[in-house]
Amino acid sequence: MKALTPTPEPSAAAQVPGQPRGGMLRFEARDVTGTHVLEVRNVQRTTPAGAVATALASRMGLPADVPWIIRNDATGAVLEERPIGDQIEDGAKVVLSPKAHLG
Amino acid sequence: MNPSISSSAPVSVGVAVPLHEAAFSVVLRDEETGAFLAREPVGPADLVGHANEAWRDGCLRKGCPGLSRSQVPLNIRAVLKQNPASPSPTLCAGFGIDIILPDGRVTTTAFTVHSLSAVAARASEHLVALGKLNSGQTYTYQLHCQSHLRPREPVAAPPVELEFDTNDRSPALSWLEMPLRPLLQQATPHDDIPEAGFQVFFTAAAFARAEQFARKGAVATPPVETGAVLLGVPCSCPDTGEFFVVVTDAYEVIGAEQKVFSLGYTDRSWNRIQAVVKARQKICPAFRLLGQAHGHNFLPAGGKTCEACPSRLVCDLTNIYASQDDESWTRAVFAGAPYALCLIFGLTARADRIHGLFTQRDARLRQRGYLVLEHFSADQWPCRSGVPWSP
């Protein structure tokens, strides 16, 4: 006889290490010189691209006093300020570029 | 005391602590009265450029080009002023960053108080915003080390940290193994090369192309800034362990936002640059972006010359300087690449063509000399790579 003990659903935190969580985005990000390269996992698809750019710059140790944008390496398109999951595919490669100019 | 840290004033060297435990602050004072204005903590982000420069001079240039910045532990030591007239035991003449190399050698890169001018500028902006300092009012600044204070990040609110996972897949540096002496013997030096500075070579063709593209905007009405990216190879000398760079090509920055006093790279500019670099790296992995050149194509002082102009051989009213924008751009684009070059082609007030090369020294872009090679072939030298670092 089976015990009628409810089994809880696996929580989002109980994931296989190194594997992306369901519905999350995974991609590779690098800076413009290719000096810093990050494999990025488990990004909420609904996160605005600008917030992801700022967070990636921080993780790469890039200066916080300039704004950063993300470009899709395959298309060259600059990601707009809307959910990142609407703009790149899982496994995409992106480039983090500073929004700065020479004087 | 380490002899590589020196000062004209009597000094003592503080205890070495890991870089992230540095407890420095910059104190601003009114220039006229000496009154205290503000104390601005020096955060870890303020020392990133210093750390990269220490890696360049204390590791890459000491025969260890294969060690990534993350692989070398950095310690920092204050250089304390010993002034009997000063009641403050915390006043610093500067500081040094130590690197312990795998063979046990310890290298020290010294920095002055001026290397933290950006921190002082940040504090002054806060004071101006609060109305405690008038715009344009002059101030002095000092560096203090207070080991009992924990460092903190700048006053600006930190970005909201998103939750996601990352793995560092940064590639190790690739370089060409090439003796330095034969290059020095055949190259033509231009301007003063700092004795302790790393060597920068341009092929004559690359330099000419850089100038051509940088000055292209001079013919526009009004003149605008135009430029080129500098590409080439980092090199390490097997005889001396010295690290140096050779610029072998220059590519025009196309699709840029060109203005009289600024030049902004667009996504179109970057797409082309990265396509070129990727293609070249398939042939030579050491090939990389080494810097940029741009033209200050405006006449300084609007072209107004001084009364002594007819009798002067050289006009010293020029527009050759690395602006704050150039500093910020270089720090952002070449973060982790402290060998980055900023080559500026400009004019004197009487329209003589001049130029200047700037590289990071004392955590700022400083003008320095370089060498030009008539002939250079990268193909004959072996390409080496370090081992990517994994924590």
Interface residues (C-beta under 8 A of the other chain):
Chain A: M24 E28 D31 V32 T33 G34 T35 H36 V37 L38 E39 V40 R41 N42 V43 Q44 T47 A51 V52 T54 A55 S58 R59 M60 G61 L62 P63 A64 D65 V66 R71 D73 G76 A77 V78 V95 S97 P98 A100 H101 L102 G103
Chain B: A45 V48 A156 P158 P159 V160 E161 L162 E163 F164 D165 T166 N167 D168 R169 S170 P171 E225 G227 E257 F261 S262 L263 G264 Y265 D267 R268 W270 N271 I273 Q274 V277 R288 L289 Q292 H294 S323 Q324 D325 D326 S328 W329 R331 A332 V333 F334 A335 G336 A337
